[in-house]
Every structure is written in structure tokens, then in C-alpha cells.
Amino acid sequence: MSLAEKIRSNIPLAMKAKDPIRLQALRALQSEFQYEEMQKGSLSSDDIIAILKREVKKRHESLEYEEKAGRQDAIEVLKKEISVIEEFLPSQLSEDNLKEIILEIKTKGASNMGMAMKELKSSYAGQYDAKRASEIAKEIFG
């Protein structure tokens, strides 16, 4: 079962559980999948993961604005939606693991940060926070 099918199969479960926030998040994901399918044709698992990450990022940005506005009800909804979406993302590398991997890439012969980030992306796509990886690489490569 593909990731998109897994998400679609969770919609009836959320309906039966009468969980409106989970249902809302899953339907939003399904809508994004359908939109992307219309644009590209079929979706690969990498495309689906990219969509999930984009949706999490959107909600994190909204969360910042809601926190500034002091809207506690919206904050709780956004946090729950983020947790629902993150259930379907591959597990993320910890900061320590990321640092070890970048150091290992450097010892294998990566002479600069760009080469290390390229290698990291090809080997561990979707498993790390790119912003944090870039910060760690800057520390290591100076």
C-alpha cells in the first residue's frame, strides 16, 4: 500500500472515530495529492513526502502567526494537524546522527559543504531537516 493510499484509507477511520481535526488534516492532504496528480500525472513516493513536508511547513508558519495573535484555539488545532501529518513522514534523523553522517561524508572526500549536502540529499532524502543540516555542515566545513 502506497503512502497516499494509506492516508486515504485513514479518512474513514477518522470519520468513525469522530475526530474532526484529524479528518480535516487528512482531507487537506488528499486534496493536495489530487491537485499534484492533475499537474504532474502520477505521484512518486518522493513527491508525496515533499507534499507532506510542505503541508507541515505551512502549518508551522501559520502556528507562528497564531501564537503572535494569541489565538489558543487555532494553535491547538494546528499542533494536532502537524502531528497527524508527521505520522506519515519517514522518521527524521536526530541532530547527533546528522552530525555523524556529515562528518563521515567529509572523511570520504567531500571537500566542501556543497558536495556534502549533495551527498546527504542523495543518500538520506526526506529523513532530515535541511535547514538544520546546512547549519551543521557550516560548522563542520567552517
N, C-alpha and C positions, 0 to 999 in steps of 0.2 A: 504494500500500500504506500503510495507516494505521500509526501508531506501535505500536499494540497488536499488529497483525498482524506487524510487523517483529520485535517482541520474541518473539512466539510462534514465528516461523519460526527464531529463533536457538536454541531449545531443542534440536531435533535436531542442530544443528551442535555444540552444547556436548557432547551425548552422544557424538557421533562423535569429537570431539577428546579425550574422556575428561577433561574439565575439571570436576571436581565442584563447585568453588566458584562458577564461572560458572553452572553448571546450577542450583545451589541458589538463586542470586540471581534468575535468570530465572523459575524456578518460583514463587518468592515473589511476584514481580511479577504473574505470570499469576493467581495466587490472589487477589491484591488486586483485579485487574481484574474477575475473576468476582464477587467479593463486592460491589464497587461497582455492577456491572451488575445484580445482584439487587436492590440498594437503589434505584437510580435508573432502571433501564431501560438505555438505550444511553448510551455514554460519548462525550463530545466530546473533541477533541484537548486542550482546556484541562483537562478532568477527568483525562486520562491524565498530562499534565505535572504536575498537582497531586499525583497519586498518586506519581509518580516522586520529586518533591521531598520528599514526606512520608516515603518509604522511605529516602531519603538522610539526612534529618534523624534518623530513628530510629537509623540505623546510626552516625551521628556521636555521638549521645547514648550509645549502647552502647559506642562506642570510648572515650569519656571514662572510663566505669566500668571498662572492661577495663585501661586504662592505669593507673588508680589501684590496681587489684588486681595489676598486673604480669603479666598473662596474655599473653605474647608471641604464642602460637599463635592466640588469639582475635583479637588486634589485627591480625595479618596477614590473617586471613580477612575481617574487617570492612573493612579497607582495600581489598582486592580486590573485595569486593561493591560498595563505594561506587564504585569505578572502573568496574565493569560497568554499574551503573545510570546513572552520569553520561554514558556513551557515548550514551544515548538522549535525554538532555536537550538542549534547544537551547543553542547556545553562549552563555556568560554575558558580559555587558558588563564591561570592565575598570573599575577604580576611576576612572581618568582619564576614560574615556568617560562614566561615570555622572556625574561631577562636571560635565563639559561639558554634558551633557543637562539636568541640573538648573539650571545657570546659564542655559542657553538658555530653559528654561521660565520662569524668573524674569524674564528680559528681555521675554518675550512677554506678561507681565502677571499672572503668578501673584503675588498679594500676600502669601500666607502659605505655610507649609510644607504644610498640609493640601491646598491647591489644587495645589501642585507634585507631591505624592505621588499625588494622584488622576490627574493628567495623565500622570505617569510610568507608573502602573499600566495606564491605558487604552492607552497607546502601545507600551509595552515589556513587556507581561505575560510572566512566565516567563523573562525574559532578565537578571534582576539579583537580587542578594541584598537582600531588603527591609530587613533589619536594617542592613546597610552603607549602603544608600540613605538610610535615615532619619537615620543619623549624619551623612552628608554634607549632607543638607538642613538639619539643625540648625546645622551650621557656617555654611552659606550664609545662612540666614534669621535666624540668631542667636537 
